[in-house]
Amino acid sequence: MEAFKGAVIVALLKLFALLPWPVIKALGGLVGGLMWRVPNRSREVVRINLKACFPEMPEAEREDLARRSLKHIGHTIMEAASAWMWPAERTLKLVRQVENHELLKQALASGKPLVLITSHLGNWEVLNQYAASQCKTIILYRPSKLAVVNQLITERRSQQGNPLVPSTREGILKLVKGLRDGGIAGIAADPEPSVSSGEFVPFFGVPTLTSKFVPSLVVGGKANALVLHAFRLEDGSGFKVVFEPAPEALFSDDVPTAVAALSQAIEHAVQRYPAQYMWSMKRFKKRPAGMPKLY
């Protein structure tokens, strides 16, 4: 059964890759619209998360943000299929603007290891291809449970020769070794870790279990760090890649301080384009002792 599911998904990905960009955008909007209109778990989680993060926002405004967020999630689903299946050159043509590119140039020129920090905001698959086009980035990823899908996606994500490592013990050790050798790592820092691997720090005022891994890679300035995202342009023509400096506190040897800085950096990026964040993630699944569950 798993093999059949995987074969169907691969066939759909190949089919979507044949579609022109305007059709992909239209289908993404349709998927997002259905997610908003038809009762489903993603819509429920989006509403829960937005209420927790924006309790003072008028309900009508928060509902509109939920609707727009689901529309962007629909776009992300369809765009990811294209970014996986298209040649990298075709995907890179969708990057219409780059903001603060000089930050990357400066970081690369320093000769120090570099950690590129992102989150599930905008389109991280397009961002992966862009980062790989600029430098040989070791990308940390969470493997798919379907073997045939995982094989396809890893092949397509690494089509520019950039190494991928899974978020397993062995993969993390390879990434750490690559950084020690002066390499560059790309990490999505917002998935919820295990309790032992994280700290509860504020994210839009909500205590959020956040990984200690990225701060451990840069503590004391042993590696440089930048925050970057690929935001969807309003006219639907493509994306704008934005580089931002990592907050100074991220390099602190005080773990809670560094983890809080990481969370604040992601929050700052989300504040710029709140509808483009994947609010359907259960970011607050684990809670501090004594706090009620949200899901």
N, C-alpha and C positions, 0 to 999 in steps of 0.2 A: 504493500500500500504506500509506504514511504517513497519507494522508487517511482511509483505512478504519479504521486503528487509532485515529486521533483521534476519529472519529465514534462508535466503539464505547465509548471511554472517556467521552465526553461523555454518551452515552445512559445508561451505568451511573451516572454522577454524578447525573444527573437522577432516575434510579430510586431511588437511595439516599436522595435528599433527600425522597422521599415517605414514608419510613419513620419511625415514632415513635422517640423517644429510647431506650426500653428495648430495642427491636429492634436499633437501631444498636449499642448496647453489647453485646448478645448476639452479634451478627455479628462485632464487633471481637474479642471473646474467642475466638470460633471460629477466626478468621483467625490470631490469635496462637498458639492451640493447635496448629494445623496447622503453623505455622512452626517450632514446637518439636519436633513428633513426626516430621515428614517431613524427611529430609536435604535441606539447601539451603544456598546460599552465605551468606545472612544469618545463619543459626544458627552457621555456622563462624566468621564474622567477629566475632560477639558473643563467642564463646568465646575467640578470640584476644585481643580487646581486654580482656576482663575478666581474663584470666590475666596480661596485661602490666601492668594497673593495680592488680590485687589479688593479687600473687604469694603473699602470706602467708595469704590467706584459704583455709580448708579447702575441698578440692575439692567436697565435697557442698554446701557453702554457696554456692560460686561457681556451681555448676550450677543451684541454685535461683534465684539472681539472674539467670542467663541465661534461664531459663524465664519468670520474671516480666517481664524486659525484653522478650522477644518478645511476650508477651501485651499489654504496653502499646503496642508497635509496632503490633500488630493494631488496638488501639483507636484509635491515632492515625490510621491509614489510613482507617478508617470515619468518625471524627469530622471529619477534614479535608474529606471529601466534603460533609458536612452544613454545616460552616462556610463552605465555598465557595458552596453552592447556596441555603442558607436566607437569608431577610432578616436583616440584621444584628440587628434587635430580638430575633428568636428566639434567635439565638446568644448574645446578651448576657444573656439570662435564665438561661443556664447558669453564669454567673459568680456563685457563691453567696457568696463571701467575697473581701475585698480587704485585704491586710496592708500597713501602712505607706503608705497612700495620701497621707498628709500630705507625704511626700517629693516626690511629683509636684507637689502644689500649691505647695510652696516653690520647686521648680525653675522652674515656669511663672511664678510671681510675680516671679522675679529678672529676667526680661526677657532673659536670656542665651540663646544657642542651646543646644539640648539634644540629647544623643545617648542614645537608649534602647537598651540593649545586652541582647540575649537570646541563646539558643542552642537547639539541638535537644533540648530538655528539656521534658517535659510536652506541652502542645499550643500550638504557636506560631501556628496559624491562628486559634484562639479569641483568643489574645493580640493578634494584629493587629487584630481587630475591636474588642477592648476599648480598645486604645491609640488607635485612630481615633475612638472615641466620646468620648475625653477631650481630644484635641487633634489638630490637623491634622498627622498624622505622615507624613513622606516615607519610604516603605518601600522598602528595597533588596531585590531578589529575583533569583533565578536563573531565567531563562526556560526554559520547557519546550521540548523539541526538536520537539514536535508543535504546529504553528501554531494549529490550531483549539482545542486544549486550552489553550495559552498565552493565547489571546484570551479564552476563557471565564474562566479563573482570574484574570487581571488585572482583568477587569471586576468579578468578584465580590469580589476583595480590596479594590477601591477603591470599593465601593458607597456608602460614607459620604462620598465626596468627597475622600478622602485620596489624594495623588499617589503613584504607584508609579514607580520607576526601575529598569531592569535593571542587572545587575552587569556592564555593559560600560563602556568608557571614557567614552562619551557620558553614560550614566546616572550614573556616579560624579561626573562634572563637574557635572551638574544637582543632585545631592545636596549637593555641597560648596558650590555657589552658594546653594542654599536655606538651608544653615546660616549662611553669611556674612550672609544677609539676616535672620538672627534666627530661623530655622525650627527644626523638630524632626525628627530622623531616627531611624528604627528599623532596627537592623542585627542579624542573626544572626552572631555573631562567631566561630563555631567551624568553618565549612567550611575545609578545607585550602587555603591560597593557593599561588601559585607560589613557588619558592624565593627569587626576588628580592624578593617582596612580603612575606616573613615572616621570623620569627626562630624558632630552635629553643629552646623554653623548656619547663620541666616541666609536665606535666599528669598528676596522680597518679604523679609520679616518672618518667614516660616523656618523653624529649625529643620535643616535638611542634611541628611547624611551625605557627606561629600568626601571623595577619595583623597587620601594622603599621598597617593603615588606621584602625581606631578610635582608637588612641593619637594618630595624626597629626591627628585632628579635634579633640582636646581638649587637646593639649599646652599647658602653661603656663596652663591654666584658661581658654582662649579659648572653651570651651563647657562647660556642665555635663554630667554623665553619671549615669545610673541603670542598675542591673541589674534586669531584671524577667522573670518567667516566669508561666505559667498551669499550675499543678499539678492533676493529676486527683485529685479527692476519693475517699477509700477506699470510700464508700458508693455510688459510681457516679452521684451526683445531678448532678454538674457539676464546676466548677473553682474554685480559689482563686488569685487573682492576687497575687503577692508582689513588692513593690518593695524594693530594697536599695541603699544608697549605693555608688557606685563607690569602689574603694580609692584612697587618696590617691596612691599610686605610679603610678597610671594616667596622671596628668597630668605625670609627669616628662619632662624634655627628653632624658633618657637612654633611647634606644629599647629596648634589651634589658630595662631595668628596667620600663618602661611595658608592654611586651608580656607580660612575666612576670606583672605585676599583673593584666592582662586574663585570662590563663589561670587564675590563682588564683581570680579572681572567679567564673569559670564552674565551676571545680572545687568551690568552696564551695557553689554552688547544687546541683550534682549530688550532693554528699554528703548533702544533705537528702532527696533522693528518687532514689537511684541506679537503681532499676528503671525510672524514667520517662525515662532518657536513651536516645537512639537509638544504642546501642552497635553497631548494624549499619553505621554509617558507618566508612569506612576512614580514621580520623583519623591513623593512623601510616603512611600509604602512603609518604610521603617520609621518608627517614631521614638523620641526620647521616652524614658520610663515615666509612666503615669499619664502620658498624653493619649487622647483617644485616637483610634484609627480613622483615616479619612476615606478609605476605600472598602 
